[in-house]
Amino acid sequence: MDAFTAGLLQRIKATESDLTRARETGDDFLAEVEQAELEDLRRLAAEHGVEVGATRV
């Protein structure tokens, strides 16, 4: 796995965690921000052929 792929997958994992935490604490604004970031990261992964786990938050 190259550095780009590893970094992208790590950012996705961190964003998923942040999204879960925002939802659990009831921070709707932060949840929206994290959801948008996650969608952008998943789009970037798809554009570069990076397989992302099937987990959805």
Sine and cosine of phi, psi and omega as CSV:
sin_phi,cos_phi,sin_psi,cos_psi,sin_omega,cos_omega
0.00,0.00,0.74,-0.67,0.00,-1.00
-0.99,0.12,0.16,-0.99,-0.08,-1.00
-0.90,0.44,-0.62,0.78,0.01,-1.00
-0.87,0.49,-0.76,0.64,-0.02,-1.00
-0.89,0.46,-0.73,0.69,0.00,-1.00
-0.88,0.48,-0.69,0.72,0.01,-1.00
-0.91,0.42,-0.67,0.75,0.01,-1.00
-0.90,0.43,-0.71,0.70,0.01,-1.00
-0.90,0.43,-0.59,0.80,0.04,-1.00
-0.92,0.40,-0.66,0.75,0.03,-1.00
-0.90,0.43,-0.63,0.78,0.04,-1.00
-0.89,0.46,-0.73,0.68,0.00,-1.00
-0.87,0.49,-0.71,0.71,0.00,-1.00
-0.90,0.44,-0.65,0.76,0.00,-1.00
-0.93,0.38,-0.63,0.78,0.07,-1.00
-0.87,0.50,-0.68,0.74,0.02,-1.00
-0.90,0.43,-0.70,0.71,0.02,-1.00
-0.89,0.45,-0.62,0.78,0.02,-1.00
-0.90,0.44,-0.71,0.71,0.03,-1.00
-0.87,0.50,-0.72,0.70,0.00,-1.00
-0.88,0.47,-0.67,0.75,0.02,-1.00
-0.89,0.45,-0.67,0.74,0.02,-1.00
-0.91,0.41,-0.67,0.74,-0.02,-1.00
-0.91,0.42,-0.52,0.85,0.00,-1.00
-1.00,-0.02,-0.04,1.00,0.04,-1.00
0.98,0.21,0.31,0.95,0.00,-1.00
-1.00,0.06,1.00,0.03,-0.09,-1.00
-0.90,0.44,-0.62,0.78,0.00,-1.00
-0.90,0.44,-0.76,0.65,0.01,-1.00
-0.89,0.46,-0.61,0.80,0.04,-1.00
-0.88,0.48,-0.66,0.75,0.04,-1.00
-0.89,0.45,-0.68,0.73,0.01,-1.00
-0.89,0.45,-0.73,0.68,-0.01,-1.00
-0.91,0.41,-0.62,0.79,0.03,-1.00
-0.89,0.45,-0.67,0.74,0.03,-1.00
-0.90,0.44,-0.66,0.75,0.03,-1.00
-0.89,0.45,-0.68,0.73,0.01,-1.00
-0.89,0.46,-0.68,0.73,0.04,-1.00
-0.88,0.47,-0.66,0.75,0.03,-1.00
-0.90,0.44,-0.69,0.72,0.00,-1.00
-0.91,0.42,-0.65,0.76,0.03,-1.00
-0.91,0.41,-0.60,0.80,0.06,-1.00
-0.90,0.43,-0.70,0.71,0.03,-1.00
-0.87,0.50,-0.68,0.74,0.03,-1.00
-0.87,0.49,-0.72,0.70,-0.02,-1.00
-0.89,0.46,-0.65,0.76,0.00,-1.00
-0.89,0.45,-0.44,0.90,-0.04,-1.00
-0.95,-0.30,0.19,0.98,0.07,-1.00
0.94,0.34,0.42,0.91,0.00,-1.00
-1.00,0.00,0.84,-0.54,0.01,-1.00
-0.97,0.23,0.80,-0.60,0.02,-1.00
-0.93,-0.38,0.65,-0.76,0.02,-1.00
-0.79,0.61,0.41,-0.91,-0.08,-1.00
-0.98,0.20,0.06,1.00,-0.03,-1.00
-0.93,0.36,0.67,-0.75,0.07,-1.00
-0.86,-0.52,0.60,-0.80,0.02,-1.00
-0.97,-0.24,0.00,0.00,0.00,0.00
